[in-house]
Amino acid sequence: MVTTICFDFGNTRLKYAVFENDQLKEVNNLERADGEEIAMLLEKLQPQKTILSSVINHDEAIEKILAAKTSFHKLSHLTKLNFTTPVAKPETIGADRLALVAAAVNLFPGKHNLVIALGTCITYNYVNKYHEFIGGSISPGMDMRFKSLQTFTAKLPLVKENWNFPLIGYDTTTNILSGVQLGMAKEIDGIAEAYAEKYTNFNVVLTGGNAQYFVPHLKTQLTADPDLLFKGLYALSEANS
């Protein structure tokens, strides 16, 4: 049995997933994501392989520890991918977006795929049926929208997300929930519809830490997979080991 740990260092959450052969066994959060915590995790799980996707300035000691104790790969534009990136500056593509697209191509080959990730930001990632990652768009995520309303106004409060948001708000909190969360739901549906009008054999995949709040409110036919990024990381680890 081969154990692989896939690390995802995002702007909001630091997480890892454990695969035994090709089976996802667990997903957990990291508390500090420093060298000491990573070393303790490796001692506990004894993985043969590790892969890191990071969009933050993480502790450099982590990579040295992973490389010393495992067969380690850091995801970047130099990674051997299962798709091409015919864009102006492939080195500027976020590692998280590379992992998401890799998963979509692996799970839904031969289709036009739009991968929508709801995290700190919303990323729309379009890879065509020829497995070319063309690009997409980025907009503010849910927490960013809530915080901006508080930060840039004198009296609006910081509101917490709620899956049961109304169409018509009846107080300040529900007005904000409607504006932020219903607004995001309509944005997602609208962008997905624009792609569907342009492409046939089209598939939408929704993922990310905030996806659970929106699935019941979307009209778009889609596949929801909270572990999509980790599945992409695992596939890329296998291809680059």
Secondary structure as the mmCIF struct_conf table of DSSP 4:
data_model
#
loop_
_struct_conf.conf_type_id
_struct_conf.id
_struct_conf.beg_label_comp_id
_struct_conf.beg_label_asym_id
_struct_conf.beg_label_seq_id
_struct_conf.end_label_comp_id
_struct_conf.end_label_asym_id
_struct_conf.end_label_seq_id
STRN STRN1 THR A 3 PHE A 9
BEND BEND1 ASN A 11 THR A 12
STRN STRN2 LEU A 14 GLU A 20
TURN_TY1_P TURN_TY1_P1 ASN A 21 ASP A 22
STRN STRN3 GLN A 23 ASN A 29
BEND BEND2 GLU A 31 ARG A 32
BEND BEND3 ASP A 34 ASP A 34
HELX_RH_AL_P HELX_RH_AL_P1 GLY A 35 LEU A 45
BEND BEND4 GLN A 48 GLN A 48
STRN STRN4 LYS A 49 SER A 54
BEND BEND5 VAL A 55 ILE A 56
TURN_TY1_P TURN_TY1_P2 GLU A 60 GLU A 60
HELX_RH_AL_P HELX_RH_AL_P2 ALA A 61 LYS A 69
BEND BEND6 THR A 70 THR A 70
STRN STRN5 SER A 71 LYS A 74
BEND BEND7 SER A 76 SER A 76
TURN_TY1_P TURN_TY1_P3 HIS A 77 LEU A 78
BEND BEND8 THR A 79 THR A 79
BEND BEND9 ASN A 82 PHE A 83
STRN STRN6 THR A 84 THR A 84
BEND BEND10 VAL A 87 ALA A 88
HELX_RH_3T_P HELX_RH_3T_P1 PRO A 90 THR A 92
BEND BEND11 ILE A 93 ILE A 93
HELX_RH_AL_P HELX_RH_AL_P3 ALA A 95 LEU A 107
BEND BEND12 PHE A 108 PHE A 108
TURN_TY1_P TURN_TY1_P4 PRO A 109 GLY A 110
BEND BEND13 LYS A 111 LYS A 111
STRN STRN7 HIS A 112 LEU A 118
BEND BEND14 GLY A 119 THR A 120
STRN STRN8 CYS A 121 VAL A 127
TURN_TY1_P TURN_TY1_P5 LYS A 129 TYR A 130
STRN STRN9 GLU A 132 GLU A 132
STRN STRN10 PHE A 133 PRO A 140
HELX_RH_AL_P HELX_RH_AL_P4 MET A 142 THR A 151
TURN_TY1_P TURN_TY1_P6 PHE A 152 PHE A 152
BEND BEND15 THR A 153 LYS A 155
HELX_LH_PP_P HELX_LH_PP_P1 LEU A 156 GLU A 161
BEND BEND16 TRP A 163 ASN A 164
BEND BEND17 LEU A 167 ILE A 168
BEND BEND18 TYR A 170 ASP A 171
HELX_RH_AL_P HELX_RH_AL_P5 THR A 172 LEU A 177
HELX_RH_PI_P HELX_RH_PI_P1 SER A 178 LEU A 182
HELX_RH_AL_P HELX_RH_AL_P6 GLY A 183 LYS A 198
BEND BEND19 THR A 200 ASN A 201
STRN STRN11 PHE A 202 THR A 207
BEND BEND20 GLY A 208 GLY A 208
TURN_TY1_P TURN_TY1_P7 GLY A 209 ASN A 210
HELX_RH_3T_P HELX_RH_3T_P2 ALA A 211 TYR A 213
TURN_TY1_P TURN_TY1_P8 PHE A 214 PHE A 214
HELX_RH_3T_P HELX_RH_3T_P3 VAL A 215 HIS A 217
BEND BEND21 THR A 220 THR A 220
STRN STRN12 THR A 223 ALA A 224
TURN_TY1_P TURN_TY1_P9 PRO A 226 ASP A 227
HELX_RH_AL_P HELX_RH_AL_P7 LEU A 228 ASN A 240
#
